[in-house]
Amino acid sequence: MKNKSHCRPVHPLAVTKMRTLQSLLITAVCVLALVRPALAGDAPQWMHAVASVPLPAHDEKTDAVLLYAERNVNVQSVEKIKTHVRIAYKILRPSGRDYGIAAVSFNAHSKINGLRGWCIPAQGKDYEVKDKEAIEVSLPKVVGSELISDVKDKLLQIPAADPGNIVGYEYEEEEQPMVLQTVWMFQREIPGRELHFSLQLPPGWEYKTSWINYSEVKPTQNGGNQWEWVVSDIKAIRHEAEMPPIEGVAGQMAVSFFPPGGASINGFKSWPEMGKWYLNLTNGRRDASPQINQQVASLTASGKTQLEKMKAIGYFVQHDIRYVAIELGVGGWQPHAASEVFTHHYGDCKDKATLMSSMLSQIGVESFYVLINVERGAIFPETPARIGFNHAIIAMKLPAGLSDPSLVATVQHPRLGTLLYFDPTNELTPFGEIGGYLQENYGLLVTSEGGELVELPKQAPAMNSIVRTGTLTLDPSGTLKGDVTETRMGDRAWVERARLRTVTNAPDRVKPIEDLLAGSLSLFRITKASITNLNQTDQPFGFNYTFEAQGYAKNAGGLILVRPRVLGIKTSGLLETKEPRKFPIEFEGPSRDTDTFDITIPAGLVVDDVPPPLDADYGFASYHSKTEVKGNVIHYSRTFEVKELSVPVAKADELKKFYRQIGSDERNTVVLKAGAK
């Protein structure tokens, strides 16, 4: 497992920025490497052997193809594994040059030896780059934190990674494993021709394989305790908008290995065993210190009910414990002691969960770790026990008789009773709720009985909503002006709070409003704007603004056309592609948005025609709109609701039709004409 951290930012903007940082880093390495002279040197025989083989099936958009890959895992003991890797690509398009960068991760418990790369050009002599030409770079900081990690990348730029050329590299990794497991993800964004995986174990050892998104392939046995698996002609995974994460759709094989006598302290073959493995890592970490006891007493002194005390603790861990990840060695998986987290007042997700669990125990509330992947779909019921989580939250066992309408992120567990899920890292989601990235997502509930893969609850769509109300007037010149009030809840609220929390410049604070208006109006001017409940996370967030839009009404042959849907776009063109959809469509979370616009028309004009109502309900989502006329006021209302978080491929055409219906409704106009004199 190369990605050690259980903790990653939950804000989608933060994830995007993180990926941007990594892209910039790779670009910088490319520029640095290009100034180094290319060295002549024969490529190895294994690369020349695949230089002229037929390419796997691909289309004209394919940047490169994986000609050959070989991963040989040699388990020498519970404390030492050697892995030898060989990879060769053929570059097909200029955008495929990035495959000429060999990037290998390592940390304090692993080292990379003998990294070498070659290029076999379509014409001319081979090129070679050796280990001494590689550079080492540290992991970029996670946005919104100060990440300290011993994970580094060793990067080697292979020269002449141009279309028509073949590039390849090999290296050996020597690792002191934290977990006796490896995952062979053989399907990626480009097609693969021939891929090999071999496993060599000491005498008496056993292994267990689990195939994910791919039919099981039987190995051939080479010698006493060595096996080899081969897959070929692997199709590429072409990225689609709003698709599941690649871990949830790619073909892969998870391999766990066990010394004589069964799973060791750093091995597991089932979710219950993985839970015990993690529980062992956290042993004693939640013990409370006198300082923690004192803080709990102070926080809960004014609490009249157990719920008030729990909320006080949750708020403290959310807001007073700063998010900082320090992940050295086993620290990528193991939380720091609660006493350390409290003393320093910072920690990552598993540290925050540890401190909160410790503090809750002081008021008699039992809680449990829940390991989860913030990208819904990376882990699902058929997934075998594996290291596939990148975040940690907690589940609280609610005391008997405790119930409150605000506690919506709850489930009934057959053995533990009512569990309330909570993410202490997400300081913008109120106690009792969870973000859409956690809803209907699968996590590992860790109890004294071991681990259990559980599905987190889905909240009502109305818990994540925008309620927009506009009172507007159309003047004789066609200018529309008036006031709009927006109330936002759930993810709709915390996304805006996250965007604005560090913005102090008043003009920048209206930028989200400007973006909204720019998506629906060609010419507009904001004359007044304000924000409500920016920092009161237990209250709905709000925008209030006044604007005017010149030329909103359009003349057409003596008639005047007015669009009753003034603001907000709910349609989407994500399915308007030539290629048929291959993967499900994933929504961020359940939601329910409503718009209501009242437009007063000028004297002397009357309504000649109004658009028909739209009632579209496809099960996974619904949309209802209606335009009415009351005296000289055009009244438009609509509701858009997302009910299911995943739309299967079989219903992609229904979703496309649904979005087209919404688009048509959003373009519809009311027809005005001069009234009788």
C-alpha positions, 0 to 999 in steps of 0.5 A: 500500500503506497498511500499510507494516510487514512486522512484526506481533505473531504472538500472537493475543491481541496482534492482538486487543488491537491491534484493540481499541485501534483500536476505542477510538480510533475511538470517541473520535474519534466522541465528539469530533466529535459536539460540533462543530456540523453545517454546512448545505451542498449535497452534490455532484451525484455523491452526489445522482445515487445517492441514489435508485438501487435498493439492491444485494441485502442482508438484514436484518442489513446495516448499510449498503450502498456505493452508489458508489465511484470511485478514479482513479489518475493516475500522473505519474512514478515519483516521483509518483502522484495518486489521487482518491477518492469514496465514498457509503454508505446507512446501514441500521441503527444499527450502521452509523453507523461508515460516517460516519467517513472514515478515510484513512491517510497517511505522510511520503511521502504527503499528503491534500488536500481531504477533505470529507464530506456527509450527504443525510438522508432529510428536511431539508437536506444537511450538510457537513464540510470538511477543517479539521474533520478531525483527525490521529491516530497509529497506536496502539502494537502490544501488546508493543512500542514502535512508532514510525511515520510512518503516521497517519490523517486522520479526519472525522466526517460528521454525521447518519450515521443509518439511512435517510441517505446519507453520502459523502466525497471526497479526493485523495492525493498520493504518492511511491510506494515500489512502482509497484503498487496493489490495488483491493479492491472487495469488503468486509463490505457489498454494493456497487452500483457501483464504478469504478477508473480508471488514467491513465499517462504516454505509453509506460507499460504496466500489468498487472492480476491479478484475485483471487477474481473473474472478470476484467473488461475495461476501457474505454479513455478517451483515449490512456493511460487505462482504467476498470474497473467492477464492480457488485452486489458481494456482501457478505462476511459474517464467519464464525468461523474463516474465512480472512482477508478478503484471501484471499477478497475480490474484488480487482484488483492493478495494476502499472505500468511506465515505458518499458523495463520494471520500474523499481527500485520496480516488479515484475510477478512473484514473482522480480522482487519478490524482486529488489526486496526484495533491493535494499532489503536490499543491504549491510544484513547486513554484519557489524561488528567488534562483531557478529563479537566477539559471535558468537565469544563466543556460539559459543565453547563450541559443539561442533557447528555446530548448537549454534552456530546455536542459540546465535545464534538464542537471542541474537536471540530473547531479547537483541534487544528487539522495537521497530518504528521505521518511518519512510519506507522503514523500513516495508519496509527493515530497519535495518543489522545493525550498528545493530540490534546496537548498539541491541539492538532492532528489528522482525521484519525487523531481527531477521532481518537481524541473525541472518542477519549473525551466521549468516554469520560461522559459515559458515551461509547464510540468506535472508529469507522475507516472509510474512503471519501470517494463513494464507490471505492469500497463496496460489499463485494470488496475483499478485506483490503487497505482501501480507506483514506479517512477516519470518522467515529460512530457513537453509541447513543445512550438508551432513550436519547433521541432528537430530530437533529440526529439524522445520521443514525442507523440501528445496529443489531448488536450495538443499538443506535449508532450516530456517525460523525466526522470531527474533521469536517468542521462545517457540518453540524453535529448529528449530520454527515456530508454527502461524501459519506452517505450510502458509503461503506466503511469499516466499523471497528469494535472489540469484536473486530471489523464489520463493513457497514453502510452509512445512512442516507439523509433526507434530500431536504437536509441538503438544499437551496431555497431561493426566493426572488421578488422582482420587477420588470420595467418598460425598458426590459430591465429586471430588478429586485431582491433574492434570498437564498437559504442553504443547508447541508453540503450546499451550506458548507461548500459556500462556508469553506469558500468564504471563510478566509475571504476578508475582502468585501468584493470577493465575498460576493463572487459566488453570487456573481458566478450564479448570476453570470450563469443565467444573465448576460448583463447584470449589476449587483447593487446590494449583497450580504451573507448570513450565518457564515460561522454559525454552522448549526444554522442555515447559511444564506445569501441576500442580494439585490440586482438589476439585469438590463435587456432581460426581456426580449422583443420578438415581432411586437411581442415581449419574451420573458424567461420566468426561470430567472436564476439557477441551472439544473440541467447538465450535458454530461451525457451528451457525448458520442460514446455510449456511457459505460459507468454509473453516474454518481451524485454528490449526495441527496438534495432538494432545491427549490426556486420561486420567482415573482415578476411584476410586469409593467402596466400596459402589458398582459400575458399572452402565453405561459409555458406548460408545467413540467412533472418529471419523476424518474425514481432517482430524481424528480423535477416539477415546475409551474408558471402561473399568472396572478394579476400583473405578477408572473409566478414561477416555482420549481423543485429539483430533487436527487433521491438516489446517489447512483444511476446505473448505466441501464438508466443513463438514457432516462437521465439524459432525457431528464436533463433535456426536459429540465433544459427545455423548461429552463429556456421556456419563456412567457409571452407578453403583449400590449393590453387593450386600451 
